[in-house]
């Protein structure tokens, strides 16, 4: 009997969670989820008089929203990480495919903040030079 490797099990767990997170964030970001959350709050508010607006009644919504918020932050972060990774991979492919692009830009999201600041300064200088050229060319009168 062959046991799956830890790496394969890890990939399976990540795959299952990734699919779950994508489906959950899709549903939880829908209009129906908002309506359902609104109904929960309305029912909670309507039961206030029945529980004499007790501290236990107030704690119920506070605890529920804290737990829901905590879980949603984790789901949203997972979805954002996956989206960012996919976008970066797509950009890397475009850079790789372009003959004139500099391949050193592939995976620049892994550079340090200092390296990114230096690269940003380079591009800001390029933009400043381009803007100056555009301004000079706009001032030159056309010959007739």
C-alpha positions, 0 to 999 in steps of 0.5 A: 500500500503506497502512502501519499507523500507529505508534499502531495498531502500538503498540495491536496490540503492547499488545493481543497482550501483554495477551492473552498476559499474561492467559492466562499469568497464568491458567495460571501461577497454576493448580494444574497450574503449581504441580505442574509447578514442583514436578516440576522441583524434584524432578527437579533434586533427584533429579539432585543425586547424579548431578552430585555436588551440584556448584556448576554443578548448584546454579547451574542451579536458582538461575539458572532460578528467578531468570529465572522470578521476574523474568518472573513479576513483570513478568506479575503487574504487567501483570495487576495494572495491567490489573485496577486500571485496569478496577476504577477505570473501573468505579468511575468509571462508578458515580460518574458514574451516581449523581446524588448522587455527587461527580464530582470523585472520578472519577480520584482515583487520579491525585491527588498523595499530599497531595491524597489525604491531604486527601481521606482526612482529610475522609472520616475526619471524616465517619466520626467524626461519623457514629459520634458520632451513632450513639453518641448515638442509642443512648443515647437511651431509646425512648419508650413 
